[in-house]
Each structure stands twice: as C-alpha cells, then as structure tokens.
Amino acid sequence: MIVFKYENALIPKSKISSIAKKLVPELKKLNSAGYDDDRASINLPTDDKMLRVVNAAVELKKKLHPQLIVVVGIGGSNLGTVAVQEAILGKQWNLQHSPKILYADTVDPDALQAVIEEMQQVLRQGQQIVLNVISKSGSTTETIANFEILLNVLKRHRKDAQKYVVVTTDKNSKLWNLGIKSGFSLLEIPRKVGGRYSVFSPVGLFPLGMLGINLKELLSGAAEMRKQCISLNVKNNPAAIGASLIYLHNKTGRNIYDHFIFATDLESMGKWYRQLLAESVGKEQNLKGKRVNAGITPTVSIGSTDLHSMAQLYLGGPSDKLTNFVITHFNTTLKVPYYPEYNALVPDLQKKELNHIMHAMLYGTMAAYKKGKRPYTETRLDGKNAKAVGAFIQLKMIETILLAKLLDVNPFDQPAVESYKKETRRILVR
C-alpha cells in the first residue's frame, strides 16, 4: 500500500529515534482522541455512521442523473477532493467521463464564467447538475460569493433548484440555517474537524462518491495507515519518523520541504499537502505564546517536467531543502516504436516503455541527489488506487500533527489567515 524509505535522509537512525521518542505523549493522545478533541479527524476513517449518511446522500442525488457536479469551496473545502479525484480517476477525467466535475474555488470572474457556461450548456440540454457548496464556517467570502452567482444560474433554469443543492458545513452555522430554510440537502462537518483535515469527512466523501470512487476502500486505506501512524513503537511508525526527519533538517537550516512527484495525476496531492503543512506549522507564536515565527515552506515538483525547470537549483543551489520523492505504478503501458533513424537523436530509446524511461529518470535523479549529498526520502504507493491514496493522505495528516508537536506550535488553528479575512471584510464595507 505505502512504503516509506529514508536511508538517504543523511541523518543517523539513532538521532531520528531519539527525537521520535519525544512524540510518545502525543501519540497516546491520538490513540484516545474523540470528536470533542482538536485531533478529531483521526476518527473519520472508521466512522461507519458518517459513511452511511454520505452514501445515502450520494444515492439520493445520483437518482437525479447529474451530468455535472460543481463543487463550490476553497482551501480545505476542495483541495483534498481534487487530490483524491485526480490521483484515482486522472487529471483528464472530464474529457471522457460523466458526470464531469468542476471546482469553483476563486473569485476570478473569468474562471467562474467558464463554470457558468458549462452549467448553462448542461441545463439547456435538459440535463441535471448537482451544486455542492462547502464552507466549514458557513461564511467564507469567496465561497458564498460564488455560490450565490451559481445558484442564480441554476434557479434561472430550474424552478425546483433547491433539490439540486447540497450544503456541507458545520451544524448550526449561518449557511446551515439558510440551507434549512431554502430546502437544500445538508451534510454536517464534525465541529472539531478543521478544513485541511476534512477530506475523509462529507467535505470530500460526497463529491468523490458522486464520481463513483470506492469510499470504503479509501477509508480502509486511511484506517490501516492510521494504525501504523499512532503506534507507540516509534521505530516502525512512518509518521513519527517522517516528522522527526523534517524537524531535524529544519533545525539545521533546511526549511524547504519539496514533494518531488513522479506521476502527473498525483500533483494535486502535493498541492493539498502544501496547505496542510503551511497552515499547520507556519505560526507566529508557539504554544507558550512566545514569538517564534516557525514554519517550513512546502513545495511541489513534478517528474520529469521539473527536471527541466528546477533541478539545476535543487542540485546546484543552496542545500536548504529536504526532498520526498513520491513514486507509484502507472496504469498504462506505452512503448516507443522502432525507428532506427531516430536512434541518432536519442540513443537507446527504441522499443522502450515510457514507464521504463520515467523510472530511469527517477533513479538517475535520486543518484544525483545522493552523489551531491542532497537529503531525500521516498514514499512509494502500490498504485493509483483508493486504498493507497487514502493511506498517503492519512500518513501526511498524522505526520503534520506530530511535526507541529516537535515545533511546539498548534497544528489546528490559522490566526494569520483570519487577519486577512478581517481586512477583506473591512474593505468590502466601503
């Protein structure tokens, strides 16, 4: 399912174990956390009641036979869904499959206009749409603005527009209460589950279920990985080891953590993780209220594309990065044809599978990192399947919680984000 390797992280195992042992108290808290705890997301993979509610909502809305799903949300409200969808179904899903899925995640009017035009085309053809608005607080500026505009489009074409709308939010939020009055379907986000930890809640499960992704397998992979990641045996705990490595490299000045992903369909998993890490550990103050300006900058690179844009910096520039190579199997076999005259352009390509060429580039890159004493780890998924994807996401969420513990910061709040929201609302009043 998932294999994590760290032989080339350039830190002795004894030192890693010494730091990982400090995580035992936090691991004990993760083992006993309920839904009344900030660590509440730990319960999502085994919450059968929640899964039954989501499956019932999916079954109900599938009876409408929608040709298009539009998810209206931003940040934690949609990044996890995009990550899972693209990893399992592929980035090009909309080109050949139904229902299509679009994400309204910015107030860029040009981007939203494209969503509107697609909606109008579907509705004019007499086909149906499901509009899923997601906001934990129920008052996210971008989300509510986009939802009002898209709901207006839906209302112009369907007198019974309310039956095509699903609201995913905290119970009793303003959006929840509006949803009750409007006759929308409602899905509850557990109160203590933060947005960036919410992909295994109705936030992600409902739209993913509408696309036909096997939710049980996704959660099963997460549950199996959770068991490994909350183990008190830290020497065999991949989340504890990963958190300790990131922490130790950060202490020596490597404050950039790059996920170098050698599979295009997994790119959005890197972008999902970018938010998770940045919001969870980028803090002005530590848990004691002391100003520390903690943080590790997460970046995402794609193999082999970024070997032609970033590798010069990574291998020749400052050694301020820890790299995690993310590797998986491909679903398709494609082979270069046999044209002998092309051998003069690039030798040894004829009759080679693209899979083989990609892996040659991957292992060549890792060899160059090793030769240049650039630290790296490897995360290997056994395929682009629901179980492996669920496991990867769960690993990264627990790893981040443990890393925050080592950095002595709160992994569940985002006070600096609230400051920009406050200023935005002040300007909008004018």
C-alpha positions as CSV (number, residue, x, y, z in Angstrom):
1,M,0.0,0.0,0.0
2,I,2.6,2.6,1.2
3,V,6.3,2.1,1.7
4,F,8.4,4.9,3.3
5,K,12.2,4.8,2.9
6,Y,14.7,7.2,4.5
7,E,18.1,5.6,4.1
8,N,19.3,8.7,2.2
9,A,18.0,11.3,4.5
10,L,21.5,11.9,5.8
11,I,20.6,11.7,9.5
12,P,21.7,8.7,11.7
13,K,18.8,6.4,12.7
14,S,19.8,6.8,16.4
15,K,19.2,10.5,16.2
16,I,15.9,10.0,14.4
17,S,14.8,7.5,17.1
18,S,15.9,9.9,19.9
19,I,13.6,12.7,18.5
20,A,10.7,10.3,17.7
21,K,10.6,9.0,21.3
22,K,9.6,12.6,22.3
23,L,6.4,12.0,20.4
24,V,5.1,9.2,22.5
25,P,2.9,11.5,24.7
26,E,1.3,13.0,21.6
27,L,0.8,9.5,20.1
28,K,-1.1,8.5,23.3
29,K,-3.4,11.5,22.8
30,L,-4.0,10.5,19.2
31,N,-4.9,7.0,20.4
32,S,-7.6,8.2,22.7
33,A,-8.9,11.3,20.8
34,G,-12.6,11.6,20.3
35,Y,-14.7,14.0,18.3
36,D,-14.5,16.6,21.1
37,D,-10.7,16.8,20.6
38,D,-8.9,19.0,18.1
39,R,-7.4,15.7,16.8
40,A,-11.0,14.7,15.8
41,S,-10.1,13.9,12.2
42,I,-8.4,10.8,13.5
43,N,-11.8,9.2,13.9
44,L,-13.1,9.8,10.3
45,P,-11.8,6.7,8.6
46,T,-13.7,4.3,10.9
47,D,-16.9,6.4,11.4
48,D,-19.4,4.0,9.9
49,K,-22.4,6.2,10.8
50,M,-20.9,9.1,8.9
51,L,-20.2,6.9,5.9
52,R,-23.9,5.7,5.9
53,V,-25.1,9.3,5.9
54,V,-22.8,10.2,3.0
55,N,-23.7,7.1,1.0
56,A,-27.5,7.9,1.5
57,A,-26.9,11.4,0.2
58,V,-24.9,10.1,-2.8
59,E,-27.7,7.6,-3.6
60,L,-30.3,10.3,-3.4
61,K,-28.5,12.7,-5.7
62,K,-27.5,10.1,-8.2
63,K,-31.2,9.5,-8.8
64,L,-31.2,12.9,-10.5
65,H,-28.7,11.5,-13.1
66,P,-26.5,14.6,-13.0
67,Q,-24.1,15.2,-15.9
68,L,-22.1,17.8,-13.9
69,I,-21.0,18.2,-10.3
70,V,-20.0,21.7,-9.3
71,V,-18.1,21.9,-6.0
72,V,-18.0,25.5,-4.6
73,G,-15.3,25.7,-1.9
74,I,-11.8,26.9,-1.3
75,G,-8.7,25.6,0.5
76,G,-9.6,22.7,2.8
77,S,-13.0,22.6,1.3
78,N,-11.9,21.4,-2.0
79,L,-8.1,20.7,-2.2
80,G,-8.4,17.2,-0.7
81,T,-11.3,16.3,-3.1
82,V,-9.3,17.4,-6.1
83,A,-6.3,15.5,-4.9
84,V,-8.1,12.2,-4.4
85,Q,-10.2,12.6,-7.6
86,E,-7.2,13.2,-9.9
87,A,-5.0,10.6,-8.2
88,I,-7.6,7.8,-8.7
89,L,-9.5,8.9,-11.8
90,G,-6.8,11.0,-13.5
91,K,-6.5,14.7,-14.4
92,Q,-8.3,14.2,-17.7
93,W,-11.5,12.7,-16.2
94,N,-13.8,15.4,-17.7
95,L,-12.6,14.7,-21.2
96,Q,-14.2,11.2,-21.5
97,H,-16.4,10.5,-18.5
98,S,-19.6,11.5,-16.8
99,P,-20.5,13.1,-14.6
100,K,-18.0,15.8,-15.1
101,I,-16.7,17.7,-12.1
102,L,-15.8,21.4,-11.9
103,Y,-14.4,23.4,-8.9
104,A,-15.3,27.0,-8.2
105,D,-12.5,27.9,-5.8
106,T,-11.6,31.5,-6.6
107,V,-13.4,34.8,-7.2
108,D,-11.5,35.2,-10.5
109,P,-14.5,36.2,-12.7
110,D,-13.0,34.7,-15.9
111,A,-12.6,31.3,-14.2
112,L,-16.1,31.4,-12.8
113,Q,-17.6,32.4,-16.2
114,A,-16.2,29.2,-17.6
115,V,-18.1,27.2,-14.9
116,I,-21.2,29.2,-15.7
117,E,-21.0,28.5,-19.4
118,E,-20.6,24.8,-18.8
119,M,-23.6,24.8,-16.4
120,Q,-25.7,26.6,-18.9
121,Q,-24.9,24.2,-21.7
122,V,-25.8,21.2,-19.5
123,L,-29.0,22.8,-18.2
124,R,-30.2,23.9,-21.7
125,Q,-29.8,20.3,-22.9
126,G,-32.3,19.2,-20.3
127,Q,-29.6,17.5,-18.2
128,Q,-29.0,17.9,-14.5
129,I,-26.4,19.4,-12.2
130,V,-25.6,18.9,-8.5
131,L,-24.3,22.0,-6.8
132,N,-22.2,21.3,-3.7
133,V,-21.3,24.3,-1.6
134,I,-18.7,23.7,1.1
135,S,-17.7,26.0,3.9
136,K,-16.9,24.9,7.4
137,S,-17.6,28.3,8.9
138,G,-20.5,28.9,6.5
139,S,-19.2,32.4,5.9
140,T,-16.2,32.1,3.6
141,T,-16.2,35.2,1.4
142,E,-15.1,33.6,-1.9
143,T,-17.4,30.6,-1.4
144,I,-20.5,32.5,-0.6
145,A,-20.0,34.9,-3.5
146,N,-19.5,32.1,-6.0
147,F,-22.4,30.1,-4.6
148,E,-24.8,33.0,-4.9
149,I,-23.9,33.5,-8.6
150,L,-24.1,29.8,-9.5
151,L,-27.3,29.3,-7.6
152,N,-28.8,32.2,-9.5
153,V,-27.8,30.3,-12.8
154,L,-29.5,27.2,-11.5
155,K,-32.6,29.0,-10.4
156,R,-33.0,30.6,-13.9
157,H,-33.1,27.1,-15.4
158,R,-34.9,25.0,-12.8
159,K,-37.9,26.0,-10.7
160,D,-37.1,23.3,-8.2
161,A,-33.4,24.4,-7.9
162,Q,-33.3,23.5,-4.2
163,K,-33.3,19.8,-4.8
164,Y,-30.0,20.0,-6.8
165,V,-28.1,21.8,-4.0
166,V,-26.1,20.1,-1.2
167,V,-24.7,22.2,1.6
168,T,-21.7,20.9,3.5
169,T,-20.9,22.9,6.6
170,D,-20.9,23.0,10.4
171,K,-24.2,22.2,12.1
172,N,-26.0,25.4,13.0
173,S,-23.6,27.7,11.0
174,K,-25.4,30.5,9.2
175,L,-25.1,28.6,6.0
176,W,-26.6,25.5,7.7
177,N,-29.6,27.5,8.9
178,L,-30.0,29.1,5.4
179,G,-29.9,25.6,3.9
180,I,-32.8,24.5,6.1
181,K,-34.9,27.5,5.1
182,S,-34.1,27.0,1.5
183,G,-34.8,23.3,1.4
184,F,-31.3,22.3,0.5
185,S,-29.8,18.9,1.4
186,L,-27.4,19.2,4.4
187,L,-24.2,17.3,5.3
188,E,-22.5,18.1,8.6
189,I,-18.8,18.6,9.1
190,P,-17.8,17.5,12.6
191,R,-17.3,20.6,14.7
192,K,-13.6,19.8,15.7
193,V,-12.5,18.7,12.2
194,G,-10.6,21.5,10.6
195,G,-10.9,22.2,6.9
196,R,-7.4,21.0,6.0
197,Y,-8.0,17.7,7.9
198,S,-11.5,17.2,6.4
199,V,-11.1,15.2,3.2
200,F,-12.4,12.0,4.9
201,S,-15.5,13.8,6.1
202,P,-18.5,14.7,4.0
203,V,-16.4,17.5,2.6
204,G,-14.6,15.1,0.4
205,L,-16.6,11.9,0.5
206,F,-19.8,13.3,-1.0
207,P,-18.4,14.6,-4.3
208,L,-16.0,11.7,-4.5
209,G,-18.9,9.3,-4.0
210,M,-20.8,11.1,-6.8
211,L,-17.9,10.3,-9.1
212,G,-18.1,6.6,-8.2
213,I,-14.9,6.4,-6.1
214,N,-15.0,3.5,-3.7
215,L,-15.3,5.3,-0.4
216,K,-15.0,2.2,1.7
217,E,-11.6,1.4,0.1
218,L,-10.4,5.0,0.5
219,L,-11.3,5.0,4.2
220,S,-9.9,1.4,4.7
221,G,-6.5,2.6,3.4
222,A,-6.6,5.5,5.8
223,A,-7.6,3.3,8.7
224,E,-4.8,0.9,8.1
225,M,-2.3,3.7,7.8
226,R,-3.7,5.3,11.0
227,K,-3.0,2.2,12.9
228,Q,0.7,2.3,11.9
229,C,1.0,6.1,12.5
230,I,-0.4,6.1,16.0
231,S,1.7,3.2,17.1
232,L,3.8,3.8,20.2
233,N,6.6,1.8,18.6
234,V,8.2,4.9,17.0
235,K,10.9,2.9,15.2
236,N,8.3,1.4,12.9
237,N,5.9,4.4,12.8
238,P,6.3,6.2,9.4
239,A,4.6,9.4,10.6
240,A,6.8,9.7,13.7
241,I,9.9,9.0,11.6
242,G,8.9,11.4,8.9
243,A,8.1,14.2,11.4
244,S,11.4,13.7,13.1
245,L,13.3,13.9,9.9
246,I,11.6,17.1,8.7
247,Y,12.1,18.6,12.2
248,L,15.8,17.7,12.3
249,H,16.6,19.1,8.9
250,N,14.7,22.3,9.7
251,K,16.9,22.7,12.8
252,T,19.9,22.7,10.5
253,G,18.5,25.3,8.2
254,R,16.7,23.1,5.7
255,N,13.3,24.8,5.9
256,I,12.0,23.9,2.5
257,Y,10.3,20.6,2.1
258,D,9.7,19.5,-1.5
259,H,7.5,16.7,-2.7
260,F,9.0,15.6,-6.0
261,I,6.2,13.6,-7.5
262,F,6.9,11.3,-10.4
263,A,3.3,10.9,-11.6
264,T,1.3,13.8,-13.0
265,D,-2.0,12.6,-11.6
266,L,-0.6,12.9,-8.1
267,E,0.3,16.6,-8.5
268,S,-2.8,17.8,-6.6
269,M,-1.9,15.6,-3.6
270,G,1.2,17.7,-3.4
271,K,-0.9,20.9,-3.5
272,W,-3.2,19.5,-0.9
273,Y,-0.2,18.8,1.4
274,R,1.1,22.3,0.7
275,Q,-1.8,23.8,2.5
276,L,-1.8,21.2,5.2
277,L,1.9,21.8,6.2
278,A,1.9,25.6,5.6
279,E,-1.2,26.4,7.7
280,S,-0.4,23.8,10.4
281,V,3.2,24.8,11.3
282,G,3.5,28.3,9.9
283,K,2.9,30.1,13.2
284,E,4.0,33.4,14.7
285,Q,3.8,32.1,18.3
286,N,4.5,28.8,19.9
287,L,2.2,27.1,22.4
288,K,3.6,29.2,25.3
289,G,2.8,32.4,23.5
290,K,6.4,33.2,22.6
291,R,7.0,34.8,19.2
292,V,9.0,32.2,17.2
293,N,7.8,32.7,13.5
294,A,8.0,29.0,13.0
295,G,7.4,27.4,9.6
296,I,8.6,25.1,6.9
297,T,7.9,26.0,3.2
298,P,6.3,23.2,1.3
299,T,6.9,23.0,-2.4
300,V,5.7,20.6,-5.2
301,S,7.7,19.4,-8.1
302,I,6.6,17.1,-10.9
303,G,8.9,14.5,-12.6
304,S,10.0,14.5,-15.2
305,T,8.7,18.0,-16.1
306,D,10.5,19.9,-13.3
307,L,13.8,18.3,-14.0
308,H,13.9,20.8,-16.9
309,S,12.9,23.8,-14.7
310,M,14.0,23.2,-11.1
311,A,16.7,20.5,-11.0
312,Q,19.5,23.0,-11.6
313,L,18.6,24.8,-8.4
314,Y,17.9,21.7,-6.4
315,L,21.3,20.1,-7.3
316,G,23.4,23.2,-7.7
317,G,21.9,25.8,-5.5
318,P,21.8,26.1,-1.7
319,S,21.3,22.9,0.3
320,D,18.3,24.3,2.1
321,K,15.7,21.5,1.1
322,L,14.6,18.1,2.2
323,T,13.0,16.2,-0.7
324,N,10.4,13.5,-0.6
325,F,10.2,11.5,-3.9
326,V,6.7,10.2,-4.4
327,I,6.5,7.2,-6.6
328,T,3.8,4.9,-7.9
329,H,2.9,2.4,-10.6
330,F,1.3,3.6,-13.9
331,N,-2.0,2.2,-15.2
332,T,-1.0,2.3,-18.9
333,T,1.8,0.7,-20.9
334,L,3.1,2.7,-23.9
335,K,6.1,1.8,-25.9
336,V,8.3,3.9,-28.2
337,P,8.1,2.4,-31.8
338,Y,11.1,1.1,-33.6
339,Y,12.5,3.7,-36.0
340,P,16.3,3.1,-36.2
341,E,16.9,6.5,-37.8
342,Y,15.7,8.2,-34.6
343,N,18.4,6.5,-32.5
344,A,20.8,9.2,-33.7
345,L,18.7,11.7,-31.9
346,V,18.5,10.0,-28.5
347,P,20.2,6.6,-28.3
348,D,18.6,3.6,-26.6
349,L,15.0,4.8,-26.7
350,Q,13.7,2.4,-29.5
351,K,11.2,-0.1,-28.2
352,K,11.5,1.2,-24.6
353,E,8.3,1.6,-22.5
354,L,7.6,5.1,-21.2
355,N,7.3,3.6,-17.7
356,H,10.9,2.4,-18.0
357,I,12.1,5.8,-19.3
358,M,10.3,7.6,-16.4
359,H,11.9,5.3,-13.9
360,A,15.3,5.7,-15.4
361,M,14.9,9.5,-14.9
362,L,13.7,9.0,-11.4
363,Y,16.6,6.7,-10.3
364,G,19.0,9.0,-12.2
365,T,17.7,11.9,-10.2
366,M,18.0,10.1,-6.9
367,A,21.5,9.0,-7.8
368,A,22.4,12.7,-8.5
369,Y,20.9,13.7,-5.2
370,K,22.9,11.0,-3.4
371,K,26.1,12.0,-5.1
372,G,25.6,15.7,-4.3
373,K,24.7,14.8,-0.7
374,R,21.2,16.3,-1.0
375,P,19.0,14.6,1.6
376,Y,15.9,12.8,0.4
377,T,13.2,10.2,1.4
378,E,11.0,8.0,-0.7
379,T,7.2,7.4,-0.4
380,R,6.1,4.6,-2.7
381,L,2.4,3.9,-3.4
382,D,1.5,0.5,-4.8
383,G,-0.8,2.1,-7.4
384,K,-3.2,5.0,-8.1
385,N,-6.0,3.3,-6.2
386,A,-8.3,4.4,-3.4
387,K,-6.6,2.4,-0.7
388,A,-3.1,3.7,-1.4
389,V,-4.4,7.3,-1.8
390,G,-6.3,7.1,1.5
391,A,-3.2,5.8,3.2
392,F,-1.0,8.5,1.8
393,I,-3.3,11.3,2.9
394,Q,-3.7,9.8,6.4
395,L,0.1,9.4,6.8
396,K,0.6,13.1,5.9
397,M,-2.1,14.4,8.3
398,I,-0.7,12.5,11.3
399,E,2.9,13.3,10.3
400,T,2.0,17.0,10.3
401,I,0.3,16.8,13.7
402,L,3.4,15.2,15.1
403,L,5.8,17.7,13.4
404,A,3.8,20.6,15.0
405,K,4.3,18.9,18.4
406,L,8.1,18.9,17.8
407,L,8.0,22.6,16.7
408,D,5.8,23.4,19.7
409,V,3.0,25.0,17.7
410,N,-0.7,24.5,17.3
411,P,-1.4,22.4,14.1
412,F,-5.1,23.1,14.2
413,D,-5.5,26.9,14.1
414,Q,-4.7,29.6,11.5
415,P,-4.8,33.0,13.2
416,A,-2.8,34.8,10.4
417,V,-5.4,33.7,7.8
418,E,-8.2,35.2,10.0
419,S,-6.3,38.5,9.8
420,Y,-6.6,38.8,6.0
421,K,-10.3,37.8,6.2
422,K,-10.9,40.6,8.6
423,E,-9.2,43.1,6.5
424,T,-11.0,41.9,3.4
425,R,-14.4,42.3,5.1
426,R,-13.4,45.8,6.2
427,I,-12.7,46.8,2.6
428,L,-15.9,45.3,1.3
429,V,-17.9,47.5,3.7
430,R,-16.7,50.6,1.8
